[in-house]
Amino acid sequence: MAMTPDDEIEAEARALLRETIQRSRWYSSLSEERRRQLIDGDVDRHWPVMVPDARKRLEQGIRQSRDG
């Protein structure tokens, strides 16, 4: 099943936020399992913050594939 543009943007925004948090030292004193749980919650709550960056990344990918 193909993703809709909104689904693609949400998936990309979630991935960008998860990457950002994982690279940070957030929750570094916690166990890996607890850290993952907290990051999952942060991603669920705050992914909309990354929508502009996600849209930009997806648009750049489309342009690159067209210019290919």
BELDA-V928646 format. One record per residue. N is the residue number from 1. SS is DSSP state (2 for helix, 1 for strand, 0 for the rest). Layout:
BEGIN
N;SS, N;SS
END
This chain:
BEGIN
1;0, 2;0, 3;0, 4;0, 5;2, 6;2, 7;2, 8;2, 9;2, 10;2, 11;2, 12;2, 13;2, 14;2, 15;2, 16;2, 17;2, 18;2, 19;2, 20;2, 21;2, 22;2, 23;2, 24;0, 25;0, 26;0, 27;0, 28;0, 29;0, 30;0, 31;0, 32;2, 33;2, 34;2, 35;2, 36;2, 37;2, 38;2, 39;2, 40;2, 41;2, 42;2, 43;2, 44;2, 45;2, 46;2, 47;2, 48;2, 49;2, 50;2, 51;2, 52;2, 53;2, 54;2, 55;2, 56;2, 57;2, 58;2, 59;2, 60;2, 61;2, 62;2, 63;2, 64;2, 65;2, 66;2, 67;2, 68;0
END
